[in-house]
């Protein structure tokens, strides 16, 4: 049995309690492995070395000096407390025969092993341990400065995120990353962060596609960072507007008034359209929530005794004109002609055969049928 701990995980660079784990595992005689591919650099820093306390108790450690020590790719190593234990894990590649003149044993051909330790030794010998430590300290200081800069830019973090908005936010971030890479001025890393601890998520396993800076270049400065963040803000605002999303965060009052105007306009036009015939209209969507989301749209569904094709087209036209006039996003997930005008009879049938619910009254599955949609 073995336990693997992180000294800098690959997503958020978190460091596990290495000292506490080492004590527990030593008592239980369990193999203790530390993944320090990202965090091993802290060993050079007198200021931050304490964060690795307990790593010296590990039975094995993986490191990748290429991540932060000015060493070219690739340079990955596994270190063992007791070198003899490596024998139980060692094996020869099946592609290399044990013949006396096998090229894999005699020359630097495919299957031979690189002299990676020489890269590490050369880098430390050239720069010195103290210089390496200062480089690590400078990098962490720049990281803290980047965090403060982001906190001062409300457009980068002042959001009210919910499950309904997640797909839209992920799409925007992916689009931003793609544009930045094609511009080739800056580089930004992106990855799906699972189990994001955001209070508005109702399900714990949501994946948020996040954008991350990698300030591994020792020549990076805050001037570079500010230019990079301004570019991200500009792209985000452009894509946000281009997608016809409306922000329900800082301008809640303005957005609420816009929605109310849209509802009044819709009501008046629908009364004129249906004349004295009975109808029922339902306005719904994320914008109707008390705590409005960062991205929002409103939807409309109308119920009447009949739903002729000509009447459906009139309703679609009315809905489009009002939404576009008020700058409100139109959700095309379900075609407008399929949901804007529904007969009372059809709605009753759909209600009777509605979606299956679990014991708590929540929808357990979505039926992809015309009635359900």
N, C-alpha and C positions, 0 to 999 in steps of 0.2 A: 504494500500500500504506500502511496505517496501523496503529499500535499503540495500544490503549486500556489505560490503567492506572487503578487505583482510588486515590483519596485518600479512603478511607472507603467500603467496599463496603456495599450496602444490607442485608446480613444481619448480619455480625459487625463491620462498620466497620473492616476491615483496610485498611492503607495499604501500597501497593506501594513498592518502592525507586525512587522517582521520579528521584533523582539518578543512580543507576546506569543506569536505562533511558534517561534523556535522553542520556547519553554514547554509549551503543551506537547509539541511533537517529539521533543527529546524524551519526555516522560513516557510517552506511548511507543517509543522506538519506531516512529514513522519517518520515512524518507522526506526530507525537506528540500524542495527545489524552489529557487527564486528566479522568476523571469525579470531580469534587469536590463533587457535590451535597450530600454529608453532611460532608465534611472541610474544606471551604473556610473554615468558621468559625474554624479553628485559626489562620488568618492574623492574627486580632485578639489572640491570646494570646502575650505575650512568653515565657511559660513553655513553651508547646507548639508554637510556630511552627516549630521546627526539624524537626518531623515532616513538614512539607511541602517540605523542601529538594529542589530540582529542579523544582518545579512551574512556576517562572519560565521554564524552558526549553521548556515545552509550546507547541505550535503552536495548540492550541485547548483550552478548558476549559469544562466545563458546571458551573454552580453553581445551587443552590436555596436562597437565603437564608431562605426560609420555614421551612426545617428547624430553624433554631436562632437566628435573629436577631430574634425578636419581630415578624416580618413576616407579615401574613395571607396565606392561600392565594389565588391562586397567584402565584408569583414565580420563574420559571425563565429562565435566560439562558445563552447560549453566547458566550464571549469568544474573540476571535482575536488572536494576536500581531500579525499583519499584517491590518488591516481589509480590505485590497484582496482578500485570498484569499476573503473571504465571497462575493464576486461570483460565483464559480464554483459556489456552492451555493445562491444565491438564486433564487427563482422566485415568480411570482404565482399565487395560487389560481385554479383554473379557474372557481370559482363567482363570481369578480369579473370583470366585463367591463372592457375598457379604454375604455369610452365616457366621454365628458367628464363626464357627470352620474351616474356610477355611485355609488350610496349607499355602497358599501364604501370609496370613496376620500374621501368628503366628510364623513362623520359617524361617531359612535361606535356603529355598528350591528354586526350579526353580520358577522364577517369583518374588522373593524378590529383594530388592534393596541393592546394595553394599554400604558400608560406605566409599566412595571414598575420601571425604574431610579429613578423618583421615590420609590417605596416604600423602596428601599435608602437613597437619599440622605437621606430624611426621618428614617429610623430612626437612622442614624449621626449626623446633625446633632442629633437630640434627645438621644441617650444619650451620644454621644462615643465615640471609638475605645477609650480606656482603660477606660471602663465596660463596653463590649461585651466587651473582653478579660477583665475580672474576672468577668463573667457566664459566659463560656466556662470559665474556670478553676474557678469554683464548681460548674459542672455536672459537670466531670470529677472533681472531688473527691467529689461526691455519688455518682458512678458507682463510684469505688473503694470508698467506704464501703458501698455496696450489695453489692458483691462480697464484702467481708469479712463482712458480715452473713449472706449466703447460706452462706459457708464455715462459719460458727458454727452453722448450723442443719442438722444431719446429715440430717434428713428430706428436704431439698431437693437433696442431691447424693450421699449415700452409697447408691449403687445398684450392682448387679451385673447389667448389662444384656447381653442376648444377642439373636440373631436371633429366637428363639422368642418373646421378650417384647415385641418392638417394636410389634406391632399393638395389644397391650393398653395399653402406655405411651402411644402416640399417641392412642388412644381416650380415656384418662383426661385427657390434657392438653387435648384438644379440648373435653371435657365441662367441665373447669375454666374454660376461656376463655369458654364459652357462659354459664355461671352468673354469672361475674364481670361480663360485659357486661349481663346481664339485671338484676343487682342495682344497677348504675349508681352504685356508690360509687367504684370504682377502674376504671382502664382497663389492659388488658394486651394486648400484641400477640403474635400467634402466627404461625408460618410453618414449612413443611417445610424442614429443613436437610439438604441432600444431602451425601454423602461425609463423614458425621460421623466424625471420627478416634477412634472408640471401639475399644479393643483387643479387645473380645469379639465384634465383628462379623466374620463370615466373608466377607461380600461387601462390597466397598468402596463400592457405590453405594446403600447403605441410606439411607432418608429418615427422619429423626426429627422429629416435630412438637414444636418447642421453644416455650417461653413467654419473652417478652422484655419488660423494662420500658422505657418511654420517658419519661425524666425531663427533658423539654423545658421544663416549666413552671418558671420561675425561683423560684416561691414554694414548690416542693416541698421538704420537709424529711425528715430521717431518721425523724421521728415518723410521717409519712405512709407512709414505706417500711416501717417495722416493722408498722404496721397492715395494710398490703397483704400482706406476706409471711406474717403470721399467718393472714390470710384464706385464702391459697393453701394453707398447710399444713393448715388445718382442712378445707377442701374436699377436698384430696387424700386425707387420712386417711379421711374419710367415704365418698368414692367408692370408695376402695381396699377398705374393709371391706364396703360395700354390694355390691360386685361379687364378694364371696366369694373374693378373692385372699388368698393367704398370703405373708408376706414371708419369703424364705429368706436374708436378708442378715445383720442384726445378731443374730437369734435362731436361728442355724443349728442349735444343739443341740436347742432346743425343737422346732423344725420337724421335725428328723430323728427325734426320739422319737415325734412325732405320726404320721409316716409309718410308722414301724416298728409302732406300735400298730395302725394301720389294716391293715397287711399281715397281722399276726397274727390280727386279727379276721376278715379276709376268708378267710384260709387255713382257720380253724376252721369257719366257716360253709359254705365250699365243700365241705370234707370231709364235713360232715353232709348237705349237699344232694345230693352225688353218691354217697354211701354207698360201696360197694365198686367202683363203675365207674371205669374209667380216664379221667383228664382231665389237662390241662396248663393252668396259669394263668401268664400273663405280666403283670407289673406294669411299666409304663414311663411315660415323660413327662419333662419338664424337671426335675422334682424328683429324678430318679434320677441327675442329673449330679453329678460330684464338686464342681464349682464351681456351686453352686446359683444360680438366677436370682432377680431381684427378685420376679417373679410366677411362680407355679408351680401345676401341678395334677398329679395322677397319673391314669393310665388303666389299665384292666384289660381283658385279652382272655383268654377261656377256650376251650380246644379240647376237644372230646369226640366220641364216636362218633356221637351223634345230637343234634339240636337242635330238639326239639319246641317248639311255641309256648308251652305251659304252663311248660316248663323255662326258656325264655328270660325269661319274666315273673318267675319266681322269682329268677333270677340278677340281673335288673335291680333287683328289690326289695331283695335283699341288698346289692348294691353301693351303692345310694342310702342305705340306712340307715347303713352304716358310714361313708361319706364325710361325710354330714351330721353324724353323731355326733362325728367328729373335726375338723369344720370345714374340710374339704378341698374345693377347687374341683372341680366336675364339668364336664368339657369336653363341650359339646354340639355340637361341630363335626360329628361323625358321630353320628346317633341311637344311643342305648344298645342298643336291640334289634338294631341292625345289626352291632354289633361285640363285644358281651359274650359271645356263645356262637356258636362257629363249629365246624362238623364237621371232623374230621381230613381227610376226603376233599376238602372245599372248600378247606381251607388248603393241601393238597398241590397242588391245581390252581392256586391263586393263586401259590404259590411257583414253580411251573414256568413260569408266564407272567408272572413278576414285572416290575417296572418296568425300562425300558431304562437301562443304565449306560453312562457314557462310559469313556474309556481309563483314567482314574484310579480307577474303581470307584464314582464318585458317581452319584446319580440324575440323569439328564439331563432327564427330563420326568416329570410325574405323570399317570398314566392315571386318568381319572375314571370308573372302572368299579367295579361291586360287588366283583369279585375283588380289585382293588388296594386299595380302601378297607377 
